[in-house]
Amino acid sequence: MEEKIISLLEARNSTAISLLYDNYAAVLFGVILKIVRSNELAEQVLQDTFVKVWVNSAKFDKSKGRLFTWMVNIARNAAIDATRSTNYKHFKKTDDLDSVVSLQSNIAISPEHVGLRQMVEQLEDKYRILIEKIYFEGYTQREIENELDIPLGTVKTRLRHAIKELRSKFND
């Protein structure tokens, strides 16, 4: 299915967006929601993500990785950007108890359902913690440096190693 979507994207065929949404929206929503923690904002970020995927589809290089991974990175970055915006502060202030309580029950599919969480849990702790903070909690490398009190160079090196390990697990 991924190959079909890629060729439709390359041909700028609008059917690609429908297929992308049908196959990836729930997982991407789960990734975004873990970072922004607001259903309403997560829906906006998801929409922005699909627009960015469509607009930047020519930049996707299948020799560098899977379409899904590329889209997760776009979604993650869009979610992090949203948390840093002034609107996010408004969402945080106006979040009512009902939306916080329903947060857990509204996630249809999350990274755990595609096996990513299990693969991350197999990593050594020093790598697992970094991947969880960066990809599931939306931290920057600088924030990890400060929170864990480890040099930025070490954070970057460990992340590169962890990503290599995860890639090899996906390719097995």
N, C-alpha and C positions, 0 to 999 in steps of 0.2 A: 504494500500500500504506500509506503514511504516513497519508493521510486516513482510511482504514478503521481503522487502529489508534487514531487520535485519537478517532474517534467511539465506538469500543468503550471507550476509557478514560473518555470523558465519560459513557457509560452505565453505568460501573462493571462492565462485562462482563469476567469473568475470562479470557476468550479473548484479551484484549488482552495479558496477560502472556506467554502462549505465543507470540504473534506477535512481541512485543518481543524475547523471548529468541531466537527463531529468526532474526530479522533483524538484531539488533544485539549479541548477546552476544559474539561473537568479536572484533568491533572494540573494544567497550568493555573487554574483557579485555586486549587489546593496549595500550590507553591506560593502564589501571590497572597492568599489569605493568611498563611502562616507568618508572612512578613508585615502586612498592613493591619491585620486583625480587625477588619471592618468589612462586612459583606458588601455594602454599598461602594466603598472605595475599591475593593477587590474587583467588582464588576467593571468599574471604570478603567482600572489598570488592565484588566483582561482585554477590554475593547481596544485600548491603546496598543496593547501587545500585538493583536492581530493586524492592526493598521501598520505598525512598524514592520512586522513580518512581510506584509504585502509590499510596502514601499521599498524595503531593503532586500527583497528576495534575490536580486541580482548579486548581492554581496555574499550569499550563502555559497560555501565551497564544500561540496560533499567529500572531497579528499581530506578535509580537516576534521570531519566528524559527522555525526548524525543530525538530521533535521531536528529531531526532538531536542537534542542537547542544545543546539543553536537557539531554538525557541525558548527553552527553559532559561537560558542566559538572558535573553531579551526580556522575558517576563520578570525575572529576578531583578534585573537592573531597573526596569520601569517601576517595580514595587518599591525598591530602595529610594529611587528618585521621589516617589509619591510620599514616602515617610519623611522626607527632608523638606517637603514643600510646606507653605503656610497653611494650605487647605488641610493637610494631615492633622495639624495641631487643632484645627476646628473639629475634625472628625473625632479626634481623641476626647475633646471636651464634651461633645454632644452625644457620645456613645451611651445609649441607655442600657440598663441591666438586661433587658430582654435580648438585645443583640449580642451581648457578651455571652449570655447563657446559650443562645442558639448557635454560636460560633462553631462549637464542636460538632453539633448534630447536622450542620448544613454541608459539611465537606463530603461530597459524593465519592471522589477519588482523589487521593493525595499521592505524594511520591512513594509512600509505603506500598501502594498498590502496584506500582510498576517495578518493585524490587530494589529500588535505589536505597531505601532505608536499610534493608538487610545487608546490602553490599557495604554501605558506610559503617555499619556496626561491626563488620569483620576487620576493619582497619585497626591498627595499633591506636591506643588512646591519644597519643600526641598528634596523630593525623586526623582521627575521627572528630575530635573536639573542634579542630579548625574547620573541617568541612561542614560540620553542623552549624557553626557560628556564621560562616560565610554564606552557605547556600540555603539553610533552613531558617536562620534567624536574621539574615540581612545585615550582618556586621561588615564593616570595611576592614582591610588589613591593618590600618592604623588603630582602629578600635580594638582589634584583637591584641595588637602589640601592647596597648595600654592596659587592657583588662587582664591579660595573662602575664604581663610583665616579661615578655620575651622580645628580643630584637626583631625589627621589621624584616631584616634579611632572613632570619630563621623562619619567620612566618611564611615568607614567600617560598623558601626552599621546601619547607614541609608541605605546603599546599601543592607545589609542583609534583612532589613525590606522591602525595595522596591521589592526585588526579591521574597520574600515570598508573597507579595501582588499580584505580576504579576503571580506567579504560581497558586495562588488560582483563579485568573481570567481565566487562561487558563483551569483550571480543571472544571470550572462552565459549 
